[in-house]
Structure formats: C-alpha cells, structure tokens
Amino acid sequence: MQQTLFKRTRIATSLSLALSATVLNPVYAEEQNEEIEVIAVKGIRGSLIKSMDLKRSSDGIVDAINAEDIGKFPDSNLAESLQRITGVSIDRQNGEGSRVSVRGFGADQNLVMLNGRQMPVTTGSRSFDFANIASEAISAVEVQKTSQAKNSTGGIGATIDVLTHRPLSSPGLKATFGAKAVDDTSTDKGSVTPELSGLYSNTFADDKFGISLSASYQKRESGNQQAQVGTGWRSYPGIVDQDWSGNNAEWGGVPKDDNQINRAGEDDIYSVPQTTIYRFEEQQRERINGQLVLQYQPTDSIRATLDYTMMQNDIDTQHQDVSAWFNFVPTQESTWSDGPVSSPLVYSETYPDGGADLSMAAGMSGTRDQSGSLGFNIEWDVTDRLALELDYHDSYAERTPNSPHGSAANLSTAAFIRTSAATDFTGEIPVLAVGGGNAVRPEDMRVTGSVFGNSENRSEIDQLQINGVFDLEDAGSIDFGLALTNVNNHSKSVNVQRNDWGGVGQAGDLDPAWFPADTIHDKLDGSKGDFSDYQGSASTDPLNTIFFWDFEAVRARAAELYTSGEVGDCGNAFCPSTDYGRDTDRFTQEESVSAYAQYNYEGEIGDMPFDVHVGVRYEQTDVESTSIVSGYDTATWIAETEVALSSTVSDNRVYQTQKGDYDYFLPNVNFNMEVVDDFYVRAAFSQTIGRPDYTSIQGGTTVGTLANRGGGSGTSGNPSLLPLESTNYDLSTEWYYDDASYVSVGYFRKDVKNFIDSGKVNSNIYNIADPTNGAYAQAAVNAGIVGDQEQRQWIYDNYASSDPDHVFLDDNGNIQIVGQAGDPDLNFILDQPSNSSDSSVIDGWEFAVQHFFGESGFGIQANYTLVNAGDSYDNANLGRPASDSRPADAEQNVLTNISDTANAILIYENYGFQARLAYNWRDEFLNSTGQGTGANPQYTEAYSQVDFNVSYDIAAVEGLTVFFEGLNITDEKTRVHGRSTTEVLNYTQTGARYSLGARYTF
C-alpha cells in the first residue's frame, strides 16, 4: 500500500475513485492549482475507500461496493455483498443469496440494472436473480437510494446498477485467473465441486482500442432438509355457525366436544393444519457466465463500446418426502393454545377403520436459465459544453425444461395402512406420529397420483436511451434524455396430471427392492430436541421411517401398468408434454416511453459548497396481454378429500385479450451541502413509481385441476393494474473523518399509495357442480354419516345402482362421485391482484460507521436500519365477510417484507493477509398475507448468518493469492410460521459452505 499526501479539497477527495475504479467513464475536470492526491490502495481498504468516495461525491444518497482488485469482488455472490449495505436485506434460495430488499421494499420494487440497462427476467417478477451472475466480472455495484430524473423508473426502494469491467477505463494489460474447490455441507453427496474464473483486459494503439474478455464456470452440489405444513393452515372463527352431528359446518373445522382440550372460545379464532411433510432435497447447479467488451476511442471526444453478456444456469433437483394429510374426521383429539389466536399444540385424528394413506412422493426437475445481452454505447463530446450518449441493447432471458421428466415432475406412492395421525407443534420442528407408520413395508406401497409439468418463460427487452448534458458554464448544467423500452414476456405451461390419489394397481406390482428404508430424525436438527420431546399420545411413536425409493424404476413400471387419461410426448401418462397449446399460453407486451430534464447547479453559501439537482421525468406505459387458458365443466370426488376437474369437450381452451395504460410526471430535488470540511448534509424529495410484477399483469384465469372439499384454487392476472406511487423524503448527514473512515445517519420517509393486493377472491368460475356439497353428500349428512370415507361409501351403497353415470367404481376400484345438475357450484379461491385505495407511510432510520484503526490493519463496518411500516397485521382477523353469527372482518392492507436489519464486519489487512468476518441479521417480517385457503399470514422468523473469508498474498510469487471462505458457518436454519409461532409452515436447514482456492493476477 502506498499513499502520497496532498492538500485536500472537496474535488480531490473524490478523485481517488475516478483514478482507481475500473468501471467509471473518464473524468474530465478543470486543472487545479492545488496538489492532487493519487492513491494506489488495493485490497479491502482500497475497495472501501473507492466506495466511500463514491458515496461522498454523489448527487444523492448512494452506497456502493467496489471490487478489491480486478476479478476480485468481495463475495462470490453479489447478493451476499449487497446485504452489507445499510438498508439492504436479501432472500436466499437453497442457502444462496437470490433477491434483495431495500428499506423494506421487496425485490420487485427495486430496479436492478446491468451497466445502466434494464434486464429481462424469467421468474414473473421484475427482480433480477443475483444467483444467475458470477461476481468475478463485476467491478462495482451502486445502490442509489434517492431518485433523480435521469434515473430509470421502477425502483421505489432503490435503483441498483451492476457495473462490469471496461478496458479503456483501466488501460494496459490486466489479467486474472482463479480456481477454488467448494465443499457444501448441506448435501449428502459429500462431493467437492470446482469453480473457475478468468478475466483478460488489454488496450492497444495508444489506448485507443480496448478488449476485455471474462468467463466463469461454477458447479455446486447442495441440498436441504425441510419440515412443512403442506398447503398451509385453515383458519376459522371459534363460534360454530351451524351444528351437524357436533361438527363445524365448514370442512376442516373442529367440533365442540370433550376431545378438544382448551378449544378456542366463541370470540377466538383457531387454525388447523392441512398436512405434515418431511422433505429431503438434493440439487446440482452448473453456472456459466461470459462477457466480451470491445471499445474504441478514436479521439478524446468519442468513445464507442460494444459488449455481449451471456449467462446460463442449469439447476437439477431431486426430492423425496413423506407426509400424512389430515382428513378432518370428527374423531379428532387435539390440545389447543389459549386465544385470541388459538393454535394446536398437538393436532390428531384417528381412523377407526384404518386404511388412510401414508404418502411417500419423489420428484425430479431440471431447468435452464439462459440470457444474452448485446449492447452498443457511444459517448460524444460534441463541444466543450455539450455531451451526448446513445445506448441500445437487445436482451433476452429464458427458462426452459432441462430434464427428460420436464421442468417439474412429482410421482406419489402410498401405503394405505394409517390408523391415526398426530403432529406436535410445540417445538421448532413439527413432529409427526402416524399409527402404523414405523411398521410400513415396501410391499405396502402403491402408485397414486402424479404430475409431469413443462413450463417455458421468455422475456425480451429492446431499449434505446439517449442522454445529454449541456453545460451552462457558471449557470450550471442541464441533463436531458429520452428512452424507449419494449418488454415482451411469453409464458406457457402444460401438465400431464393423474389424479389417482386413491391408489392404482395391487400390492406386489412394485419390486420391494426399489424401496430402501431410511430414517428421518437424524436428518433434521431442531434446537429443542423436538423428536425426543414429543407431546402426543404415548401409544404412537413419532414417524421415523421413510423409503428413499427409486424414481426411475417406479416411473417406468407404472408407465407399463397404469397408463390412462392424458398422455405426454412418450405416449403414456408418466412423462411431460410439449403440447403447450392445450393448457396455458400467455403473452404480455409492455411499451414505455420516458423523457426527462434535470437542472444541476453548484455554488457556495458562505464557505459552504453545495450542489442542487432539480428535475422531472415523464413516463407513459401501455400494456397488452393475450392469454390461452384451460376451462373445465366437471368435478369428480375421487378420494377422501380430493376433487378432480375435467372437461367433456375436446377443445376446452379459453381466449382473452386485455389492455391497460398509465402515465406519470415524476418530479425530484436533491440538495447536498458540505457544512464544514468533510461533513455533509443531504436532503431529497422525489416521486417514484414501482410497476406491478409481470405475473400480475398477465391476462387469463387459471385453476388447479385438483381441488378439495373446501374448494379449488387458481390465479387471475390484471393487465390494468397501476403501479405503486411513492412520495419520498430523505435527510442524511455524513462525516468523513479519515481517508477510510466515516459515520452517517439518515432518515427516510415514503408515502405510498396504490398498493397492489394479492387478495383472495371467491369465484364460481365455469359453474361446475360440486359433488362434495351436493344432494348425495347432504343425504349422507342427514343420515348421520360425517366422515369423508364413510360418506363416500354410503353414497356408493345407496346410489351406484340407480345413478351409475354419477356414482361408480373406476378401473382401480376407487369410488367416483360426479357432480350433477342441482348441486351447488364448486367454489374457487382465486389470487387476483388489484389496486388498493389505501395508503401507507414507511419511514425509518439508517445508521452506518466505517472505521480503520490507524495503520494497524484492523477495521470495522457496522450498520443498522430501523423501518416502521405503520399498522401491523392483525392475526385475529380472518378477512371474512359477515355471517349470521359474526360481523365482517375489517379489510387489512399492510406492507410485506418490512423488517429491521443489521450488519457488523470485522476487517484485518496487513502483511499480505486479508480477513473479513461478517455477521448479518434480519428481524422477523411478514412475507405474505395469503397461504392455505384464505387471508392467512406468513411470517419469516428472524435470521442471522456468519460468513468469513481469509486470503494471503504469496510473497514468492507476485500476484498469487490463496484464500479460504466460509458461508453460514454456524449452520443457521430458516423458519416460517402463520398466525402464531406454533403454526409452522416451513422449517429449512441447509448448512455451511466452504471454499479453498487461489487467484493469480498480472
């Protein structure tokens, strides 16, 4: 590390960034009479100085992360780096950072750009998945928390710009190559996987021509272990609207009898679980990234850049699970917590006649995410006072199936030996006990239902941006520009689904050797000794048996024996189809035109230099969505709780075209003042919009082909949705008291309206007769028959001979009851987005400090963000309409994904050593207001993670560095719950990940 002292000025303190960063455009400044500092600081401290100087010299409130050296970003995953920034938190997928939230706004409300360009995505959201891009080619990431007119629209929380290497910004020969071995402890495979990366950059012809080529290859073997409550919880009022045989009239409700210990009172609410599942997953990921950049600067006033970026991410997943679905029979014996939100401490059911299913499913899926972006940029200093820039890119992203079994395949088997089921919810992990479960034999297993699904998504963006700056000399400058953005999204899917959940074939159809037994408890690691502390009946031990069965062998055998109904491309029902036209096909086009003008002025008030930026941006957007979806006209009660949908016509496609449009004028003001040397005050005002996610603006209504006695489910898009509108206020103070140290305190407020609610809407779409609530079912109730299985048998015994068209046995001997005229319509609960008339205020405080202890090599970074989103979710509110016994619940419009966050990083850098130990924490937050079959909340519990990396420069070989990294070294787990902490929805453990590698730079 070398440093030359100088006489400090406001301009000079920011020049270190311009002189050392490899991603910024050339900086042309007037000659200064003062002596100028030139800093050649590399490593952690150099990276933090560049980031700090960008923050200090910015026009608004900005945070940034810079590469420590060429090809060396602080973390292998960009999201993991971003979470170190004040106000930024991340979502993880399979233990790896995926999407980011800023100041409490979820990923869809933060605009992520690559080199200033809006990038396509395939997930249906607007959020770029950081797991798709390697960090080795990244030079910096800027997080712009306040808006300017020249910034692209869409980031209410922040605009995040990912910047890649540009050769002319770092002249000369630069190259680096890195390799590392990764050991992921989350997997049972025990394999070490490779990661390789390289970057070459050089300039020629007196630095008029430059080329940069970067590439990376990463392979990862990982896994996770989960405990789940299947399709969620069903919530009910404690009061019973209508008694029949002592039961709540609603399917899933529990009776008022002596079997219910401490049952919820009439003024309370309670919830029941749909199922309990243990799931074990393995995943293989192979990621390839590459970028080629060509630059040409024939004169000092013209620079042209041509670049191509490609990303490919292949993910293959295999899973095995075991589950017991609750049938909500009247012989439930359960213990409940106190109200007003009552939850089962132990929920149980018994089946006197036995024969309920213990399900064991397996699945395989394979997808490929691939994207490419071809961009051209030319900068032209037309005169000393006028500069113009043209930027165009044509980009695409697509997700396609990458497995012979489709993008998602699930095949279920079951043993029909269950005599009871109970789950203890008092611990961190739900503990499932199944009567007869630990005595299950491979010979008991039969094939049940299956789904082989294919889905494809493609997004294309054409974007033209023209920007200019006109210098008014002593009167300031004007930024102006125009942008045309065309986004095309095409999604299509098709399922080959068998609804034989009652089982097909006979015992002995499947080779017992395909079903090797294994255990459950040793694979899940709760903090309370959950399995040994089981609080349920002493007569039934917790389930500890699972068959990790051979998916390929069972699938092939089933294809020989049980082909029926719809078939896939292979000619049977046990493979996917590519005939997308028979199911769901949606196309959405979004065209936007924007224009902006911004006035910039620098001056002094007394001895205090200031700059002010005042602008307005105009946005006009048109949306058109065309959809083809499947319609249905028949419902068949096929098993205890399952209802299958079908169509009696060969062409059941439904066509629809919908449109929407909106336009906005968005003003902004940014004011920055250096009150005293190195102490800054910033104030900002702006109005911004956050567009709806792409899934919400798709047209058409889709419903699942499998419903239950409580009804069906589906989704319905809305192309007429308007974006969120936010009025933003920011105030920040920053003190840069040393060359690598600062402290800052900031306050922000966002007045947001036009929220997009993904509410649950009851619909009788298609007017399908519901046999589970029809005349035959009511006759069974009137006869005192209340259990699902018993009702079905009673209906068959009494009506099969007189009405064989509606009551009969299928080829496998399972009772089938078809809806008929006069039966009530099957109810569907649709997720349908709409704009809310409510508004909310989100405000908060950001605190940050960065300090290096002289020349000791030790330093710290720490930050804390406190966010207040107004009203919290009322867990005692069911979101129900009025009934005979209770008034309607108040409408709830609360924000999701809002939480406090904190980060603390210890740093050491000296004598060739670099070390970083990072602690990241995110408080509990509401992640959704819908799960199960209603307006039921989901909370992600507080989570913390500890990561480290250590490197050493080998003195004997200049440019060679060895390093060791660890992620989640304390093996933290994630947990999601519903209305109370006992209503667990998902418990996931992944494990630590370690990397050992070397990097050579020259």
N, C-alpha and C positions, 0 to 999 in steps of 0.2 A: 504494500500500500504506500503510495506516495502522494504528498499534498504540498502545494505551493501556496503560501499565504498571500493575501491581497487585501486591498482596501475594498470593503463590502459596500455594494449598492443594491437597491431593490432589483435592478436588472441582472446584476452579476450573480446574485444568489440563486437565480433560476437557470443560469446558463449551463450549469453542470449537467442538467438534464438534457439540454439540446446538444451538448458536446459529446455526451457518452451514450445516450439512448440510440438504439439501432432501428427504431420504428418511426420516428417522427420526421416530418418533412424538414428540409433545410430551413434554418432560421436566418433571416436577413435583418440585421439591426444596424442602426447608425453607429459609426465609430464613436467609442467612448474614450475620453481623456484619462479616465481612471484606470488603474492597474486591474487586470481581469484575472480571476481565479480559474485555474484549469485543474480539475480533479480527475484523477485516474484511479478511482477506488472500485475494486471489483468485489465479488462475493456478497455475503448477506448485507454488510454495511453499505456497500455501493448500491445494491438494489434498493435498499430503504431510503438512501439519500435521493436517488432519482425519483422514487415515488413521492417522497416528501416535497421535493422541489416542484413536481407537477401539481401537487395539491396547493402549494403556496402561490404559484404563478397562474392558477386557473382563473377563468372568468366567473366561475360559480363555485359551488361546493362539490368537490371532486375528490375521490380516493382512487388509488391505483396500486397495482402490483407490477413490478418490473423484473425481467429476467436477471439473475445474478451474473450470468455470462452467456455467451452465445450458446444456444441449445440447452440451457440450464434454467428452467423455470423452477420456482421453489417447491412445487409439488408435481407429481406425475398426473394428477387430475386437477383441472382448472377449478372445479367447484370446491375442492378441498382448500385451494389457495384463497378463493374468494370469501370463504367463511371467516377468514381472519380480519376482514374489513368490517369496520363499525357498521352495525345495522344490517349485515348480510347473514342469512342463515341458509342452510341447504337441506334438500331432501335426498335421501340415499336410496339406491336400488341395489340390492344384493351386496350391501356394505360399501358401495362406491358412490361418491357424490354425483348427483344427476342434474337437479334443477335448483335454482336459487330463489329465495325470497328476500326482498329488501324493504326495510322499515315496515314490516308486517304485511306487505303486499305479495301475494303468491306469484309463482313463476310466470303465469300468463299475463300479469300486469307489469312485467319488467321486460323491456325490449333489449334483446341480445343481438348485436351486430358483429359481423366479421369485416374488419377494415372499413367500417362505416356503412356496411351494406346489410340490408335486411335479408336473413337467410331462411330458406324453406325448412319445414319440419314435417314429420310424418305421423306424429302422435295424436293429431287432432287438436292439440293445444297450440299456443303461439310461442311456447318456451323451447328454446334450443336445449338439447340434451348434451351436457358437457361430457358425458361418458363417451360420446362419439368422436371426440377430437383429442389427440395426444398433445402434450404440453411442450414438447421439445422444439417445435417451430414457432412457439409463441414468444413474442418479445415483451409484451405488456398487455395488461387488461385495465381499462379505465372504467370506473363506476361514477357516472355523472348523476348526482342526486338532485340538482336543480336544473330546470329546463331553460333552454334558450331557443329562440325562434329558428335557428339554423339546425337544431337537433331534430332528428326524425321523431315522429309521433308514435306513441304506444307505450311508453314507459312511465307509469304513474309512480311506481316505487323508485325506479332508476332506469337509466339507459346504460347498458353495459356494452362496451366496444372492445372486442378481442382483436389485437393488432399482431400481425405476423411480420417476419423479417423482410426487410427491403435492402438490397445490396448497396445502392447508391447512398443510403443513409449511414452506411458503415463501410467506407471504401477500403479496398485492399483484399487480400486473401484471408478468409476466415473459414475454418472448418472444425467440426467436432464429430466424434463418434462415441456412442455409449452403448453399453450392454449390461444387463442385470438379470439375475435369477430371482424369481418370485416364489415364495412359499406361502400359500394361503391356508391357514389352519382351519378354515370353515369347511373344507372338503374332506370327505372320507377317502378320496383317491390317493392322497399323500404324494402328489407329484409336484415337482418344481418346474415352473414354466418360464420361458425366455421373453425378454423384451429387448429390442434393438432399435437404435435411432441414429440418424446421421444428418448433418447439415453442411452444405458446401456453399460458400458465397465468395464471389470474386468480381473485381472491376477491371476494365480494360480501356485502352485508348484514352489515356489521361483521365480516367474515371468518367468517361462519357457513356460507357456501356457497362451494364452490370447483370450478373446472373446469380440466382440463388436457387438451390435445389435442396429440399428437405424431405425425409421419409422416416417412417417409424413402423415397427411391427411389434404387436403385443399379443401374447397368448396368456389366458388366465383360466385356471381351473378353480372353481369356487362352489360353495354350497350354502345351504341354510336349513334350519330346523324350525318348524313352526307349530304352534298350537292355536287353533282357530275356533270361533263360533260361526261356522258356515256362512249362511246368507244373512246373518245378523240376528238382532233381537226384535221381538214383537212386544209392543207396549200397550197397556190397557188401563182404563180407569178402575179403581178399586170397587166401585159400585157396579152391580150386575144389572144391566138394563132389562134382561128377560131371563127367567129361570126355565130350563127344561131339564128334568132329572138332576137338578142340583148344579148344573154347569152354566158357565158364562155362555151367552148365546153366540159369542164370537169364537171362531175356530182358533184355538191356542190359548183361550182364557182358562183360568183355573177355578174350580168350584169353591164355594164356602162350605167346607166340611172339616172334620177332625183330622184329615190327612194333611192339611195345610197348617203348619206351625208358624204362628205370627204372620198370617196372611195380611196383605195390605188392607187398611181400612177403607171405608167408602170415600173418604176425602183424599186418599193417597192414590198414587199410580204404581204399577208394577210392570215388570218385564219378564218375558220367558225366552229361553234360548231356542234357536231353530235346530242346532246340532252341535256336536263337538268333534273336532277333526285334529289329528296329528299328521303333519305333512313333512316329508323329507325330500329335499330338492338338491340336485346337482346341476351345475351349469358350466358350459365351456364357452369362452368368448375369444374371438380372434379379431383383432382390430388392425387395420392398415390405413395409414394416413400418408399423404404426399402433397407437396406444393412446389410448383415451378414458377419463378418470377423472373421476367425479363424487363430491364429498364434501359432507357436511352435518353440521354440529356445532351443534345447537340449544341445547345447554347446555355448560358446561365439562366435564361428566361423560360426555357421549355424543358419539361421532363415528362416522358411517357412511360407508362407501366402496363405491362400485360402479364396477367397471372392466371394460373389454373390451380384449383384446390380440389382434392378428392378425399373422401372419407368412406371407409367401408367397415362395418361392424357386424360380424356374424355371431349370433347367440343361439346355442343349442341347450335345451333344458329337458331334464328328465325328473319326474317326481313319482313318489309313492305315498299313499295316505291310507289311513284307517279312520272310520267315522261311524257314529251312531246318530241317526236322525230321530228326533223326538216326534212321536205321533200325536201328542196331546190327548191321550186317552184319559178317561175320568178317574183312573186309579193312581193318579199322581200323589206321591208323598214327598213333600218339599218343606224346607225351612227357609224363612224369609228374614231379611234385614228390616229394621224399623223404617218408617216413612219419613218424609212425604214421598220420597223416591225409593220404593221397596224393590230389592233385588234378591234373587235366590242365593242363599249361602250354599245350599245343596238342592239341586233340582233332580227329581227322579220320577220314573214311570215303571210300572210293572205290566207284563203281558201274560195274563193267566194261561192263555192257550199257547204261548210261545210262538216261535216261528217268525219273529221280526228279524230284520236283516242287520247283520254286521258287515258293513261295506268296506271293501279294500279296492281302491282305484289306483291306476297308474297312468302316466301320460308322457308324451314326448312332444316337443315343439322345436321348430327351427325357423329363425327369421334372419333376414339380411337387410340391414340399413345401409343404404348406399347414397352418396350425394356427390355432386360435382358443381363447380362454380367457375365459369370463365368470365374474367373481368378485364376491363380496359379503363385506364385513367390517364388523363393528360392535364397537366398544370401549365398555365401560360401567363407569365407576367407581361401583359400587353404593353403597359407603360410603367413608369415609376409609380403611378398612382392606381392602376387598375390591374387586378389579377383575376383570372378566370380558371375554373376547373370543370372538366366534364368527366363523369364516372358512369360507366354502364356495366352491368353484369347480367348474365343469363345463368340461372342456377336451378338445380333440381335436387330433390331428395325423395327417395322411395323406400318403402319397406315391402318386401316380398317374402313368400314362403321359401324356406331353405331346408326342407326335410321331405322325404317321401310320405310322411304322415301329415303334412300340412303345416300351417303356422301354429296350430294348436290342436292336439289330439288328446282325448281322455277316454279311457276304457275302464268300465267299472265291473268288479266282480263282488259277490257277496255270499256269505254263509247265512242261511235262514235258521239260526239257532238261538237268537237272542230272546231271553226271558225277561230281562229288565235292562234299564239304562239309567245311570245317575251321573251327575257331574258336580264336583265340589269346586266352588268358585272362590273359596276363602284365601287361596294363595296367589302367587304371581302367575302360575300356570294352572289352567283348568285341568282337573283330574277326573278322567272318565273311568267309570266302572261299568262293565257290561256283564249281565248274567249269562254264563256260558262262554264268555269271550276268550278266557285264557285256555279253554278246552277245545277251541276251534281246531279243525283238522283240515289239511289240504284237500281231502276227499269231499269236504263240505262245500267247496267253492263252486259257484255257478256264475256264468256271464250274465250281467244285467245290461244297463244302458250304455251308450257310447256317443261321443261327438267327435267327428273329424272335421275340423274347420280350416278354411283357407281365407285369408284376407290380404288385400293389397291396398297400399296407400301411396299416392304420388302427389307431390307438391312441386309446382314450378313458379319461379319468380323472374319476371323481366323488370328491371329497374333502371331508369335513366335519371341521373341527378346532374343538374347544372348549378354551380355555385360561383359566386363572385364576391370580390372585396374592392370597394372604391375608397381610396384614401382622400379625405378632405383636408389633409395636412393638419394645421393647428385646430381645425374644427372637428377632428375625429375621423371616423370611417363608417362606411355602410356595408353590411353583409346582405347579400340578396341571393335568391335561388329559386329553382323550380324542380320538382320531382314528379315523375310518372311511375307508378308501381302497379303491376298487374300480377295478381296471385291466383293461380289455378290449383284447386285441390280436387283430386279424384280418389274416392274410396269405394271399394267393393268387397263383398264377402259372401261366402256360401258355406253352409253347414250340411254335412251328412250326419243326421242325428237319428239314433234309435232310442225310443222311449220304453224299452223293455225293462223297466226298473223292477218289475216283479220277478225277474229271472227268466232265463230261457234254458232249454235243454234239461239234461238229467245229471245227477251225481255220477261221476265216472267219465263224463265227456272230456275232462281235462286231466292231463298227467299230473299226479301229485308231486312229481319231481320238479315241476315248474314253480312250486310254491314253497321255497325255503323259508323257514320260520326265523324270526329275529325278535329283538326286544326293543322297547320304547323308552323306558325310564332312563337308561344310561345315555341316551342321546339328547335329552332335554335337561337343562341345568337351571332350575328355579332357585331363587335366593332363600326360600323358606323351607327347603326340604319337602316340597309340595306332595310328592307321591307317598312319602312315609307318613305325612300328616293328614291323610285322607279322613274327612269327617263324615263320610256317608255310612251306609249300612255295613256292619261288620260281616254280614253274610256274603258280601260280594267284594272281592279284591279289585283294586284298580287294574284296568286293562294294561297288560304288558306284552301282548303278542301281536305281531304284525308279520304278514308274508310280503317279502320283497320279491314279488313274482315277475316272471319273465314276460315282459310286454309283447315282444315279437312272437314268441311261441304261442301265447294265448290268443293274440290277434289273428295269427294265421289259422289256428284251429277253429276259432269262432267263424272266420270267413268261410271255412269249408262247411260248417254245420248250420249256421243261423242266418244266412243272407235273406233279407226281406225288406220290403219298402224301398225307399230311395237308395240309389247306389252311387258310388263315386266313380272316378275315372278307371279304376281297376276292375269294375264290373260287379263289385259287391259293396256291402254297407260298412265295410271296415277300412275305408281309405277316403281321402278327401276328393273333392270335385273341383274342377276349374271352370265349371259352367256358372259363372257369376250372374248371368242374366236371369237365373231362376230365383235369385234371392234378393240381395241388396246391392244397388249400384247408385252412387251419389256423386254429383259433380257440382262444385261451387266455384264461382268466379268473383273475385273482389278486385275492383279497379279503383285506384286512388290517385287524385291529383292534388298536389300541395304546392304552395308558394309562400315565401317568407321574405321579410325585410327586417333588418336589425341595425340600430344605430349604436355605435360604440364611441365613448369619449373618455379620455384620460386627462386628469388635471390635479390641482392641489387645493386643499383648503387649509390655509396657513402653511404649516410644514408637513401636512398630512397628505401624501399622494393617494388618489382614488381613481377608480375606473367605474364606469356605469354602462350598462348594456340594456337597451330598450327595444323590444321588437314585437312583431305579431306574425303568426303563422296561420295560413288558411288551409283547411283540409276538406276535401269533398270525396265521398266514397259511395260507390254503387255495388250492391251485392245481388247476385242471381244464383239460385240453387235449383238444380233439376235432380229428381230422385226417382228411383225404381225400387219399390219395396214389396214384400210378400204380404198378401192378405189371407185370412182364414175364415172358415164358416162353421167348423165343427169342433166340439170339445168332447174328449173321451176320458172318463175317470178310469185310469189304467192300474192304479195301485193305491195303497192306503191313503197317501197324501198327494199323489201325482195326478195331474190332469194334462193330457197331451192335446195339442192343437193340430188340425189338419184342414185340408181343403178338398172339396168334392169336385172342383173343376181343374182341368189340366193347366190352364194359364191363370194363375192367381196373382199376377203382377199388378201393382197399383202405381200409376204415373202421376207426377206432380211437379209443377214449376212455381217457385215463389221468389219474390224480389224484395229488396229493401234499399234504402239510401239515407244518407245524413251528411251534413256539412257543418263546420265549426270555424269560428275565428278565435284564435288562442293567443292572448297577449302574454308578455313576460317582461320582468325587470330584474336585473341583477346589479347589485351595488357592492363594491369592495373598497375598503379603506385600510391603509397602513397607519394606525393611530399613532404609534410610536415605532421605533425601529424593531422590526421582526414581530410585531403584534398586529394582527389583522382582525377586522370586524367585517362580516359579510351579511348582507340581507338580500332576500329574493322573494319575488312574487311571480306566480305563473298560473295559467290554466292549462290543463292537460287532459287527454282522453286515453282510455285503455280499451281497445277493441275487444269484442267477445271472442272467445276461442273458436277455432274453426269447426269443432264438433257441434257447438251450439247453434251455428248459423247454417248447418246442413238442413235441407228440407226432408220431409217424409217422416212417417211414424213407423217404427219397428217394434214388434212384440216378440218375446221369447216363445218358443214352441212348447215349453213345458211350464205349466202353472201348478198351483196347489189349491187346497180348499179355501185358502184365504184370497185367491185371485191370481191374476197374472201380472207381469211387469213389462215395461217397454220404455222406449225413449222417443222423444219428438223434438226435432230441431225447430229453429225460428230464425229465418234469414232477415226478418225485420227488426231484430234486436238492435238497440242503440248502444253505443259504448258507454263505459263509466265516464263521468265527468268529475274532475277534481280541481278545486281551487287550492293552491299550495302557498304556504308561507314558511320561510326559512330564516333563521338567525344563527350565526355561528361566530365564535371567537377562536382564534388560533395564535399560539405563541411559539415561535421557532427560536428557542433559546440557545441552540448549539447547532453545529453543522449536521448532525444526525439525530437531533432530539427535538421534540415538540410536545405540546399538550393542547387539546382542543375540547371545547364544549359547544354543543349545538342543540337548538330546539327546532322542531318541525311540526307543522300542523297541516292537515289535508282535510278539506271539507268535500266529501264525496257524495255524489248522488247518482241516481240512475243505475243502482246496483242490479246485477243480473242474478236472479234467484233460480236455482235449480230445484224448483218445488215439485212436490208430489201431487199429481192431478189424477182424480178418479175418472175413468172413462169406460164406456161400454162399446168401444170401437168394434165394428163388424157385427155387433148384436149377436154374439154367439151364446147359445143356450148352455147354461151351467148345470151339469148333472149332479154336482155335489150339493147343490142347494135346491134341486128340483123336486118335482112331485114325488118321485120314488124315495128320495132321501128324506123328505118330510114325513112320508108314511112310515119309514123306519123309525124316525124320532117319535112319532105318535105311538108307535108300538113299544116304546121304551128302550129301543136299541140305540146306543150312543157312541160306541167305539167305531172308528173308521173301518177296521177289518170286519167287525161284526155287522155293521150296516151294509157293507158291500155283499157279504154272504147272504144276509136276509133279503136284499133286493134281488139277488140272483135266484134264491129259492122261491121267491114269490112271483117274479115277473119274467123269467127267462123263457118259460114255455108260452106265455101269452104275448110277449113282445120281443121276439128274437132279433129284431132289427136294432133294438136299443140295449138289450141285455143279453150277453152271450160270453162264451169262453173263446179266447184266441187259440192259436195253434200250440201255444205252450201251456195251455190250461189255466191261464190267468183271466179273472173276471174283467169284462169290459162293459162299461155303462156309458152310453152315448146320450148327450143332451137332446131334448126334443122340444117341439113347439109347446109353449106354455111355461117352460122352465124360465126362471129369471136369467137375465143376461149375465155372462161372466164379467166380473169387474177387473179392469186393468189399472194398476197404479203406474202412471207414466211420469218419467222425469222430463219435465217440459220447462225450458228456460223462459223467463220473462223479465222485463224491466220493472223494478220496484219504484214506487213513488217516494219511498223513504230516503232519508239522507243520514249520513253519519259523519262524525268528526273523529279523525285519527290524529293523535298528537303524541309526541314523545321527546325524549332527550337522548343525546349521544355524547358519550364521554370517551376520550381516547388519550393515550400517552405513549410516547416512544422515547426511550432514554438509553444512551450508551454511557457507561461509567468510564469516562476519560479514555485512556489508551489501554485499559485493562483487557479489552476484548469482550467484556460482558455487556449485555444489553437486555432490555425488556420491551415488549409491546403488550399493551393491555387496552381493552375497550369494553364498554358496557352500553347496551341500548335498552332503554325503557320505553315501551309502547303502550299506549292506552287507546282502546278501540271503543270506548263508550259502554253501552249495555252488554252484559254477558248473556250467554244462552241460559234460558230458564229450563232446567232439566225436568221440572214438574209440569211442563206444558207439552201436551201431546199433539198440538196443532190440529185438533179435531173440530169438525162442525158441531153444532148443537144437537142434542138428543133429548129424549123425553125426560131423562134424569139429570142432565148437566148442561150448562150453557156452553156456547162455543168458546174455544181457546183463543187467546189473543194471537194475532199474527206476529211472528218473530222474524226480524230482518237484522241479523247480526253478521259481523265480518268473520271470516275464517282465516286460518293461518297466521294469526296475530300472536306474537309472543315476545318476551324479553330474551335477549341473547347476550352472551359474554365470551370473551376470548382472552387468554393470557399465554404469552410466548416468552420463554427464556432463551437467550441467544449467547453463544460464545464463538468468537472468531479470532484466532491468533496462532502464530507459529505453524501455519499450514492446516490447522484444524478449523472446521466449521461445524457447529452443532446447534440444533434447534429442538426444543421441547415445547409442544403446543397443547393447550387444554382448550377445548371448545364446548360450550354449553348452550342449550336452548331449553327454555321453560316449556311447560305443558301448553298446548294450544288446541283449539277447536279446528279440526281439519275438514269437517263436512257436517252438514245439517240433515243428511239423509242416509239411512242404511236400513237394511232389512226391508220392511214393507211400510214405511211411513217416515214421518219427520223425526227421525231418531238421530241424535248427535253422535259424532265420533271424535274422541279426544286422543291426540298423540301425547303420551306422557313425557315428562322432562327427560332429556337425554344429554349425556356428556361423553366426550371421547378424548383420548390422549394419543397423540402421534409424536414421532420423533424422527429426525434424520441427522446423521453424523457423517462427515467426509474428511478426507485427509489428502493433501497435495503431496505426491511423491517427489521429494526434492531431487532424487537422482534422475528422474525423467521429467523434464519440464513439460507441463501441460497435462500430466497424468494425475487423475484424482480417483480414489476409491471411496465408496460410500456404503452406508448401511442405513436402511429406513424401516420404520415400523408404523403401522396404522392400527388404531383401535387396540392398543397393546394391553388394555385392561379388560378386553373381551366384553364390552357393554352390549346389552340387549335392548331391543325396542319393544314397546308395548302400547297397544291402542285399546281404549275402553269406551263404553257407551255412557248411559246416564249416570252410572256410578262406577267406581273403580272395580267392583266385583263383576261388572258386565264386560268382561274381557272380549274383545273382538279378534285381536291378533297379538301373539307373542312370537317374536322372531329373534333367533340368535344366529350370528354369522361367525365371528371370531376375528383374531388378529391376522394381519398380513405383513410379511417381512420381505425385504428386498436387499440383495447384496450385489453390488456392481462396480463398474469402473467407467470413467469417461476420459477421453483424450481430446484435447483441444490444441489447435495450432493455427 
